[in-house]
Amino acid sequence: MEEVLRDMEEVTLEFDEETLEAIDDKAFRDHCDNREAAIRTLLDEWLKGRDD
């Protein structure tokens, strides 16, 4: 997996407190408390919901 990520651009995001709580809720409920997995899932859902 590291080799795949090596060529990708790095992005920094800032979340407000409400968003962090939603991420942590999803991480606890669906991803065994893994915040990174929850962020990936939520980002995937957001991208699929765009009208582009």
Biopython code that builds the backbone (N, CA, C, O; Angstrom):
import numpy as np
from Bio.PDB.StructureBuilder import StructureBuilder

atoms = [
    (1, "MET", "N", (0.818, -1.189, 0.000)),
    (1, "MET", "CA", (0.000, 0.000, 0.000)),
    (1, "MET", "C", (0.866, 1.259, 0.000)),
    (1, "MET", "O", (0.511, 2.252, -0.636)),
    (2, "GLU", "N", (1.979, 1.228, 0.695)),
    (2, "GLU", "CA", (2.861, 2.394, 0.751)),
    (2, "GLU", "C", (3.342, 2.800, -0.639)),
    (2, "GLU", "O", (3.467, 3.992, -0.918)),
    (3, "GLU", "N", (3.616, 1.831, -1.515)),
    (3, "GLU", "CA", (4.076, 2.139, -2.859)),
    (3, "GLU", "C", (3.009, 2.880, -3.650)),
    (3, "GLU", "O", (3.330, 3.771, -4.436)),
    (4, "VAL", "N", (1.761, 2.529, -3.453)),
    (4, "VAL", "CA", (0.664, 3.194, -4.144)),
    (4, "VAL", "C", (0.561, 4.641, -3.688)),
    (4, "VAL", "O", (0.340, 5.531, -4.509)),
    (5, "LEU", "N", (0.715, 4.885, -2.411)),
    (5, "LEU", "CA", (0.567, 6.225, -1.857)),
    (5, "LEU", "C", (1.756, 7.126, -2.144)),
    (5, "LEU", "O", (1.634, 8.349, -2.073)),
    (6, "ARG", "N", (2.875, 6.558, -2.459)),
    (6, "ARG", "CA", (4.096, 7.336, -2.668)),
    (6, "ARG", "C", (3.943, 8.370, -3.775)),
    (6, "ARG", "O", (4.496, 9.464, -3.660)),
    (7, "ASP", "N", (3.215, 8.063, -4.839)),
    (7, "ASP", "CA", (3.078, 8.969, -5.978)),
    (7, "ASP", "C", (1.880, 9.907, -5.862)),
    (7, "ASP", "O", (1.645, 10.726, -6.751)),
    (8, "MET", "N", (1.128, 9.792, -4.782)),
    (8, "MET", "CA", (-0.061, 10.619, -4.622)),
    (8, "MET", "C", (0.286, 11.955, -3.977)),
    (8, "MET", "O", (1.230, 12.063, -3.194)),
    (9, "GLU", "N", (-0.498, 12.962, -4.323)),
    (9, "GLU", "CA", (-0.334, 14.281, -3.731)),
    (9, "GLU", "C", (-0.840, 14.276, -2.296)),
    (9, "GLU", "O", (-1.830, 13.613, -1.987)),
    (10, "GLU", "N", (-0.173, 15.006, -1.428)),
    (10, "GLU", "CA", (-0.587, 15.085, -0.035)),
    (10, "GLU", "C", (-1.580, 16.229, 0.141)),
    (10, "GLU", "O", (-1.406, 17.308, -0.427)),
    (11, "VAL", "N", (-2.615, 15.985, 0.926)),
    (11, "VAL", "CA", (-3.649, 16.977, 1.183)),
    (11, "VAL", "C", (-3.831, 17.103, 2.687)),
    (11, "VAL", "O", (-3.814, 16.101, 3.402)),
    (12, "THR", "N", (-4.003, 18.320, 3.169)),
    (12, "THR", "CA", (-4.259, 18.561, 4.576)),
    (12, "THR", "C", (-5.660, 19.122, 4.733)),
    (12, "THR", "O", (-6.035, 20.073, 4.046)),
    (13, "LEU", "N", (-6.434, 18.536, 5.634)),
    (13, "LEU", "CA", (-7.795, 18.980, 5.891)),
    (13, "LEU", "C", (-7.922, 19.430, 7.334)),
    (13, "LEU", "O", (-7.281, 18.878, 8.228)),
    (14, "GLU", "N", (-8.755, 20.437, 7.551)),
    (14, "GLU", "CA", (-9.071, 20.862, 8.904)),
    (14, "GLU", "C", (-10.557, 20.622, 9.123)),
    (14, "GLU", "O", (-11.384, 21.045, 8.315)),
    (15, "PHE", "N", (-10.897, 19.940, 10.220)),
    (15, "PHE", "CA", (-12.283, 19.632, 10.545)),
    (15, "PHE", "C", (-12.731, 20.440, 11.751)),
    (15, "PHE", "O", (-11.960, 20.665, 12.684)),
    (16, "ASP", "N", (-13.987, 20.873, 11.721)),
    (16, "ASP", "CA", (-14.529, 21.535, 12.904)),
    (16, "ASP", "C", (-14.916, 20.466, 13.928)),
    (16, "ASP", "O", (-14.907, 19.273, 13.626)),
    (17, "GLU", "N", (-15.252, 20.905, 15.130)),
    (17, "GLU", "CA", (-15.537, 19.979, 16.234)),
    (17, "GLU", "C", (-16.706, 19.045, 15.911)),
    (17, "GLU", "O", (-16.664, 17.861, 16.244)),
    (18, "GLU", "N", (-17.736, 19.570, 15.271)),
    (18, "GLU", "CA", (-18.907, 18.756, 14.928)),
    (18, "GLU", "C", (-18.541, 17.640, 13.946)),
    (18, "GLU", "O", (-19.000, 16.505, 14.080)),
    (19, "THR", "N", (-17.716, 17.978, 12.970)),
    (19, "THR", "CA", (-17.286, 16.982, 11.988)),
    (19, "THR", "C", (-16.406, 15.927, 12.638)),
    (19, "THR", "O", (-16.536, 14.740, 12.338)),
    (20, "LEU", "N", (-15.515, 16.345, 13.524)),
    (20, "LEU", "CA", (-14.663, 15.383, 14.237)),
    (20, "LEU", "C", (-15.488, 14.421, 15.078)),
    (20, "LEU", "O", (-15.170, 13.234, 15.155)),
    (21, "GLU", "N", (-16.530, 14.916, 15.701)),
    (21, "GLU", "CA", (-17.411, 14.039, 16.483)),
    (21, "GLU", "C", (-18.100, 13.021, 15.578)),
    (21, "GLU", "O", (-18.223, 11.850, 15.939)),
    (22, "ALA", "N", (-18.551, 13.464, 14.400)),
    (22, "ALA", "CA", (-19.197, 12.540, 13.456)),
    (22, "ALA", "C", (-18.203, 11.488, 12.972)),
    (22, "ALA", "O", (-18.549, 10.313, 12.845)),
    (23, "ILE", "N", (-16.976, 11.908, 12.703)),
    (23, "ILE", "CA", (-15.931, 10.966, 12.277)),
    (23, "ILE", "C", (-15.658, 9.954, 13.384)),
    (23, "ILE", "O", (-15.578, 8.753, 13.125)),
    (24, "ASP", "N", (-15.517, 10.436, 14.610)),
    (24, "ASP", "CA", (-15.242, 9.530, 15.719)),
    (24, "ASP", "C", (-16.403, 8.575, 15.977)),
    (24, "ASP", "O", (-16.182, 7.409, 16.304)),
    (25, "ASP", "N", (-17.639, 9.057, 15.832)),
    (25, "ASP", "CA", (-18.807, 8.176, 15.984)),
    (25, "ASP", "C", (-18.777, 7.072, 14.942)),
    (25, "ASP", "O", (-18.992, 5.903, 15.264)),
    (26, "LYS", "N", (-18.509, 7.441, 13.685)),
    (26, "LYS", "CA", (-18.458, 6.446, 12.607)),
    (26, "LYS", "C", (-17.281, 5.495, 12.833)),
    (26, "LYS", "O", (-17.407, 4.289, 12.621)),
    (27, "ALA", "N", (-16.152, 6.030, 13.258)),
    (27, "ALA", "CA", (-14.976, 5.183, 13.512)),
    (27, "ALA", "C", (-15.285, 4.151, 14.587)),
    (27, "ALA", "O", (-14.950, 2.976, 14.437)),
    (28, "PHE", "N", (-15.920, 4.582, 15.663)),
    (28, "PHE", "CA", (-16.241, 3.661, 16.752)),
    (28, "PHE", "C", (-17.277, 2.633, 16.305)),
    (28, "PHE", "O", (-17.140, 1.442, 16.584)),
    (29, "ARG", "N", (-18.315, 3.102, 15.608)),
    (29, "ARG", "CA", (-19.442, 2.244, 15.239)),
    (29, "ARG", "C", (-19.088, 1.267, 14.113)),
    (29, "ARG", "O", (-19.456, 0.094, 14.173)),
    (30, "ASP", "N", (-18.371, 1.746, 13.082)),
    (30, "ASP", "CA", (-18.196, 0.937, 11.874)),
    (30, "ASP", "C", (-16.768, 0.463, 11.603)),
    (30, "ASP", "O", (-16.559, -0.393, 10.744)),
    (31, "HIS", "N", (-15.788, 1.005, 12.318)),
    (31, "HIS", "CA", (-14.398, 0.727, 11.945)),
    (31, "HIS", "C", (-13.501, 0.396, 13.137)),
    (31, "HIS", "O", (-12.311, 0.708, 13.111)),
    (32, "CYS", "N", (-14.040, -0.218, 14.159)),
    (32, "CYS", "CA", (-13.250, -0.633, 15.327)),
    (32, "CYS", "C", (-12.377, 0.508, 15.852)),
    (32, "CYS", "O", (-11.214, 0.300, 16.199)),
    (33, "ASP", "N", (-12.944, 1.708, 15.907)),
    (33, "ASP", "CA", (-12.282, 2.910, 16.435)),
    (33, "ASP", "C", (-11.133, 3.387, 15.555)),
    (33, "ASP", "O", (-10.226, 4.055, 16.050)),
    (34, "ASN", "N", (-11.145, 3.064, 14.271)),
    (34, "ASN", "CA", (-10.105, 3.483, 13.338)),
    (34, "ASN", "C", (-10.563, 4.759, 12.628)),
    (34, "ASN", "O", (-11.368, 4.706, 11.698)),
    (35, "ARG", "N", (-10.046, 5.902, 13.075)),
    (35, "ARG", "CA", (-10.458, 7.199, 12.522)),
    (35, "ARG", "C", (-10.092, 7.321, 11.044)),
    (35, "ARG", "O", (-10.882, 7.855, 10.266)),
    (36, "GLU", "N", (-8.924, 6.842, 10.639)),
    (36, "GLU", "CA", (-8.510, 6.941, 9.234)),
    (36, "GLU", "C", (-9.481, 6.196, 8.319)),
    (36, "GLU", "O", (-9.836, 6.695, 7.251)),
    (37, "ALA", "N", (-9.903, 5.020, 8.728)),
    (37, "ALA", "CA", (-10.863, 4.256, 7.921)),
    (37, "ALA", "C", (-12.193, 4.994, 7.834)),
    (37, "ALA", "O", (-12.825, 5.006, 6.778)),
    (38, "ALA", "N", (-12.617, 5.601, 8.916)),
    (38, "ALA", "CA", (-13.874, 6.363, 8.904)),
    (38, "ALA", "C", (-13.771, 7.551, 7.963)),
    (38, "ALA", "O", (-14.716, 7.837, 7.228)),
    (39, "ILE", "N", (-12.640, 8.248, 7.972)),
    (39, "ILE", "CA", (-12.451, 9.383, 7.071)),
    (39, "ILE", "C", (-12.489, 8.919, 5.622)),
    (39, "ILE", "O", (-13.122, 9.562, 4.784)),
    (40, "ARG", "N", (-11.823, 7.816, 5.318)),
    (40, "ARG", "CA", (-11.846, 7.293, 3.944)),
    (40, "ARG", "C", (-13.269, 6.969, 3.507)),
    (40, "ARG", "O", (-13.662, 7.283, 2.383)),
    (41, "THR", "N", (-14.044, 6.341, 4.392)),
    (41, "THR", "CA", (-15.422, 5.983, 4.067)),
    (41, "THR", "C", (-16.269, 7.224, 3.840)),
    (41, "THR", "O", (-17.019, 7.299, 2.867)),
    (42, "LEU", "N", (-16.153, 8.197, 4.732)),
    (42, "LEU", "CA", (-16.941, 9.416, 4.587)),
    (42, "LEU", "C", (-16.541, 10.201, 3.339)),
    (42, "LEU", "O", (-17.403, 10.758, 2.659)),
    (43, "LEU", "N", (-15.256, 10.250, 3.032)),
    (43, "LEU", "CA", (-14.803, 10.919, 1.815)),
    (43, "LEU", "C", (-15.334, 10.205, 0.580)),
    (43, "LEU", "O", (-15.771, 10.854, -0.371)),
    (44, "ASP", "N", (-15.300, 8.890, 0.585)),
    (44, "ASP", "CA", (-15.831, 8.113, -0.523)),
    (44, "ASP", "C", (-17.323, 8.386, -0.717)),
    (44, "ASP", "O", (-17.781, 8.562, -1.846)),
    (45, "GLU", "N", (-18.076, 8.421, 0.377)),
    (45, "GLU", "CA", (-19.509, 8.711, 0.291)),
    (45, "GLU", "C", (-19.746, 10.114, -0.264)),
    (45, "GLU", "O", (-20.639, 10.318, -1.087)),
    (46, "TRP", "N", (-18.948, 11.073, 0.184)),
    (46, "TRP", "CA", (-19.091, 12.447, -0.285)),
    (46, "TRP", "C", (-18.788, 12.547, -1.781)),
    (46, "TRP", "O", (-19.525, 13.190, -2.529)),
    (47, "LEU", "N", (-17.690, 11.901, -2.211)),
    (47, "LEU", "CA", (-17.320, 11.953, -3.630)),
    (47, "LEU", "C", (-18.399, 11.303, -4.509)),
    (47, "LEU", "O", (-18.717, 11.819, -5.580)),
    (48, "LYS", "N", (-18.945, 10.206, -4.071)),
    (48, "LYS", "CA", (-19.998, 9.530, -4.838)),
    (48, "LYS", "C", (-21.281, 10.346, -4.882)),
    (48, "LYS", "O", (-22.076, 10.182, -5.808)),
    (49, "GLY", "N", (-21.506, 11.227, -3.899)),
    (49, "GLY", "CA", (-22.707, 12.031, -3.850)),
    (49, "GLY", "C", (-22.632, 13.324, -4.651)),
    (49, "GLY", "O", (-23.636, 14.021, -4.798)),
    (50, "ARG", "N", (-21.466, 13.644, -5.164)),
    (50, "ARG", "CA", (-21.306, 14.864, -5.955)),
    (50, "ARG", "C", (-21.967, 14.700, -7.308)),
    (50, "ARG", "O", (-22.064, 13.589, -7.829)),
    (51, "ASP", "N", (-22.419, 15.796, -7.873)),
    (51, "ASP", "CA", (-23.124, 15.765, -9.151)),
    (51, "ASP", "C", (-22.213, 15.911, -10.361)),
    (51, "ASP", "O", (-22.711, 16.044, -11.478)),
    (52, "ASP", "N", (-20.906, 15.890, -10.181)),
    (52, "ASP", "CA", (-19.975, 16.098, -11.303)),
    (52, "ASP", "C", (-20.103, 15.032, -12.323)),
    (52, "ASP", "O", (-19.396, 15.053, -13.330)),
]
sb = StructureBuilder()
sb.init_structure("model")
sb.init_model(0)
sb.init_chain("A")
sb.init_seg("    ")
for serial, (resi, resn, name, xyz) in enumerate(atoms, 1):
    if name == "N":
        sb.init_residue(resn, " ", resi, " ")
    sb.init_atom(name, np.array(xyz, "f"), 0.0, 1.0, " ", f" {name:<3s}", serial, name[0])
structure = sb.get_structure()
